[in-house]
């Protein structure tokens, strides 16, 4: 997103009650993606690239499509947001149906490697009008164009982007973006701007092009290809994009089908499983790391951005996928291996993992919790991230059949255990650090849960005896210390022990992680009855305390934590979060399995609670968008907000279905 586009959106939404002005939202529309290119297809058919964090190339910044009669007897009809959209098949091919004064036009979008193909079909004699604005190397200025016989090349330095059409463009040329006075005006500028008679160089010094393509045999196709000129030469790029725009609908369908990953069993929740795997595939780069979600706020106006790999989110997703694969045979072995290799590659010398990295190469990304890279105390460090990576690697190490990789994992875990020990206090609780929500410091119940799970996973693994024995000792220490978080008044494990050593006993959905951690620990040593009672009481208290069912809409679920005032806009109460609601479902199901293993009759109660919460984030639930995505947050009026789709709740949903299927319902 360039500043011109951000300012345009700001003008349109400055006073909107639920939209944050200056963002590039993905709460509507569908994504198409493959091999690290991630393209958003909005409800008006416009396409925009979100894949820079996954691929290192930027691509299309903004676009607009419309049609006009071939004889130009009527003005251009630009497609509007009232179109209907759907996926075709289990891949990421998107169909958008537009109603126009000239009849129906069907738009078909599919991403093929570094290329994106947009095919339009209609029975009318029409001409496609396409406006596409590239941002090579992330630049909106110092950009040039090269005109080839049947394609356009847009470039800054290393990144060269190509556009071609089938049939060939009947006309194509550059456009100057908004001028200074237009940017400062009260109203935004309608795009594309008309050609200027006094700017002879505009066709050569802009990232924006406008092209017309006549329909032939009922179809017109536009293709874009993103390249790094150091890896792909010009002729190879031109040959590639020309061959791709020549593909017919059947051939494009076949390419989309080839992108389908994994195997989904015949199950009542098969649709949810397919959508979860599709979303997690869209958010993944070739290295195996994932972005948390599409980055809707690249200027950090209202957040710290989302187009990065957090090791908390990523490792939790990896663990959920591994557990779900083991239970449901999803055939995701290649994903687990890639994740393990990526974590070994990105570990720091001190055994920890940094706050955020770029998923395209694992290098350090902008962040605010890199205390272990800086001088001073480690308070601004998120210790739970290292714990989450350990839990996955320890679990996967026993499944890994590659001897060399297994050796790498063991070496990684040896230094990771040292790092975890360095951040564990003498009293068995993690030291002061940042929390999972990244908005406060202290000693957190959630961080403690990740430590318990990490130590337990190491202790239960088939790794070196000295390591597993040491990890088991630490797990017992953490288990014994957890009751320091207990609040008799609130009947829950509190959010944190604050820096002033007082108990902050607010309800926190992240504290639900204590349930799965104890279920894991139960395999190492039986959870005692008093702790089971407290876990059951804690879970019920958190559910009751964070439940929110606004009257304004059908949305309902769990808020993040008591007193959460982030991204409120005009709303006065906390917003519903899908990750919190999905976490609730997962915790309830995990608790049902834990209680059931102890012959506790409360198991069925929590299984039912888990099913009820799971319904809220199911494909037909109120917290799912039309595209089948779980947005991070919802306003009370039902408006989705923030990163969409967010990978973490999709993985939680998948893991919850798997646990329900094999560990709860199978035991009934």
HUQUIDA-V419463 format. One line per field, one symbol per residue. phi: phi as a letter, one per 20 degrees, with the letter a starting at -180 (. if undefined). psi: psi as a letter, one per 30 degrees, with the letter a starting at -180 (. if undefined). Layout:
BEGIN
phi: ???
psi: ???
END
This chain:
BEGIN
phi: .efgfffffgffcgdffcdefnedfcfcncdcaalnecdedffenfdbecegfecncemeebbacbcbfgelfbffeefdfefdcaedmeedfddcddecfdofcddcdbecmedcdcddcaeeeccfdcdcdecglmddcldcccddgcacddbccfecdccbccgfgebbaecffgegfffeffdeefdffffdfdcfeffdcbedcccdcffclnbbcdcccdcdffdcegfffffffffffefeffffgfffffefdmcdffbgdgfffffffffffgeddffoecffageecfelfcbencebeeffgffffgffffffffedleldgffffffffffffefffenecfgbcfffbmffdgaccdgfddfofegebdfffffffggfffffgfefeefffffffffffffffgffffddffendgfgaeefemcacqddffgffffgfffffffefeeggfffffffffgfffgfegffefdffelbeffaefgemeeeeffbfffffgfffffffffebgfffffgfffffgffffgffdfbcfffbefardefbfnfdelelefddfefdffffffffffffffffffffdmeffgfgfffffffffgfdfgeefddffenedffccffenffbmgbedfgfffffffffffgfdddffef
psi: kleeeeeeeeefgegkffkjkglilgflllkklkhfkjkkjlfgfklkkggefffglebkellkklllkeghfllkjkklgglkllkjafahkkkkjkklfglkkkkjkkkjbglkkjkkklfljlkkkkkkjlikggkflhklkkjleglkkkldcekkkkklljllkfkkllkkaklefeeflellkkkkllkkfgifgeffhlfklklkjkkkhgkkkkkkkkljfffkleeeeeeeeeeeffkaeeeeeeeeeffkllkkljlfgeeeeeeeeeefeegklffflklelkjfifghegaglfhljkfdeeeeeeeeeeeeeeefifhheeeeeeeeeeeeefklfgflkleklkffgglklklghheffllalgeikjffeeeeeeeeeeefeffkfjeeeeeeeeeeeeeeeeeeefgklfgglllkallefggllajkeeeeeeeeeeeeeeeflgakeeeeeeeeeeeeeeeffefffkjeefhlkleljlfgglkjglkkffffffeeeeeeeffekkkleeeeeeeeeeeeeeeeffkkikffafklaklelkgjgkhebfkflklkkeeeeeeeeeeeeeeeeeeefggkffeeefeeeeeeeeefgleglfgklffgljlelklfggkllakjlkeefeeeeeeeeeeeeffdeff.
END
